[in-house]
Amino acid sequence: MAKTDARAGEKKVDDAACPMRDFVGLIAGKWAIPILYRLIVINGPVRFSELLRAVSPVTQKELTRQLRLFEQRGLVSRQVFAEVPPRVEYQITPLGLTLGDALGALADWMREYGSALKR
């Protein structure tokens, strides 16, 4: 529940009770949402280089970092094929697909109201 801070006269939200804080932590980073959204739209195996082009101008280093993080959290699966040269494919997991409605709603909001934002 919310607590009142007498010094500042503002309400403080109990961090443990705020799901938005956890959500923002999940999608933190400039490229997190575009990467997840692209994987959801593709909804199938995609090679690293193809994903890199699809989310351009993300750097290879940043894409790798985000994909590893999403894999650790169970949002993305990674499959390595024993070929020469090695082939790696990424795919959104069923858990990751559940973010589709939330990210789609954000995209819809930007399409409708983005032009009204002060820049």
C-alpha positions in Angstrom: 0.0 0.0 0.0 1.0 3.6 -0.3 2.8 5.4 2.5 2.8 9.1 3.2 6.1 10.9 3.7 5.4 13.8 6.1 8.6 15.6 5.1 7.9 15.7 1.3 4.1 15.6 1.6 4.1 12.9 -1.2 2.9 9.4 -1.3 5.6 6.7 -1.7 4.8 3.5 -3.4 6.0 0.3 -1.7 8.5 -1.0 -4.3 7.6 -4.6 -3.7 3.9 -3.9 -4.5 4.6 -2.1 -7.8 4.4 -4.4 -10.8 5.3 -1.5 -13.2 8.7 -1.3 -11.6 9.4 -4.9 -12.4 8.0 -4.4 -15.9 10.2 -1.4 -16.6 13.1 -3.5 -15.4 12.2 -6.2 -17.8 12.1 -3.9 -20.8 14.7 -1.4 -19.7 17.1 -0.3 -22.4 16.6 1.6 -25.6 16.4 -1.6 -27.8 14.5 -4.0 -25.5 11.0 -3.2 -26.8 12.0 -3.1 -30.5 13.8 -6.4 -30.2 10.9 -8.1 -28.4 8.3 -6.6 -30.6 10.1 -7.7 -33.8 10.5 -11.3 -32.4 6.8 -11.3 -31.5 5.8 -10.1 -35.0 8.1 -12.7 -36.7 6.9 -15.5 -34.3 9.3 -18.0 -35.7 13.0 -18.9 -35.8 15.2 -16.0 -36.9 18.9 -15.9 -37.4 21.0 -13.3 -35.6 22.0 -11.4 -38.7 18.4 -11.2 -39.9 17.3 -9.8 -36.5 20.2 -7.4 -36.5 18.9 -6.0 -39.9 15.3 -5.9 -38.7 16.1 -3.9 -35.6 18.6 -1.6 -37.3 20.5 0.5 -36.2 21.0 -1.6 -33.0 24.7 -2.6 -32.6 25.7 -6.3 -32.6 26.9 -5.9 -29.1 23.6 -4.5 -27.8 21.5 -7.1 -29.6 23.7 -9.9 -28.1 23.3 -8.4 -24.6 19.5 -8.0 -24.9 19.0 -11.5 -26.4 21.1 -13.1 -23.6 19.0 -11.2 -21.0 15.8 -12.3 -22.6 17.0 -15.9 -22.8 17.8 -15.9 -19.1 14.4 -14.6 -18.3 12.6 -17.2 -20.5 11.3 -14.7 -23.1 13.5 -15.9 -25.9 14.9 -19.3 -26.9 18.2 -19.8 -28.6 19.1 -22.8 -30.8 22.6 -23.5 -32.0 23.1 -25.8 -35.0 26.4 -27.8 -35.3 27.3 -26.5 -38.7 30.2 -24.8 -40.3 29.9 -21.9 -40.0 27.8 -22.2 -36.9 24.1 -21.2 -37.2 22.2 -19.7 -34.3 18.5 -19.0 -34.3 16.4 -17.1 -31.8 12.6 -17.4 -31.3 10.1 -15.8 -28.9 8.9 -18.2 -26.3 5.2 -18.8 -25.3 5.9 -16.6 -22.3 7.4 -13.9 -24.5 4.4 -14.0 -26.8 2.2 -13.0 -23.8 3.8 -9.6 -24.0 2.3 -9.1 -27.5 -0.9 -7.4 -26.3 0.9 -5.0 -24.0 3.5 -4.0 -26.6 0.9 -3.8 -29.3 -1.1 -1.4 -27.1 2.0 0.7 -26.6 2.5 0.8 -30.4 -1.1 1.7 -31.0 -0.8 4.5 -28.4 2.2 5.9 -30.2 0.5 5.8 -33.6 -2.5 7.7 -32.2 -0.8 10.2 -29.8 2.9 10.3 -30.7 2.5 13.4 -32.9 1.0 15.3 -29.9 4.1 14.7 -27.7 6.2 17.8 -27.1 9.7 17.3 -28.5 
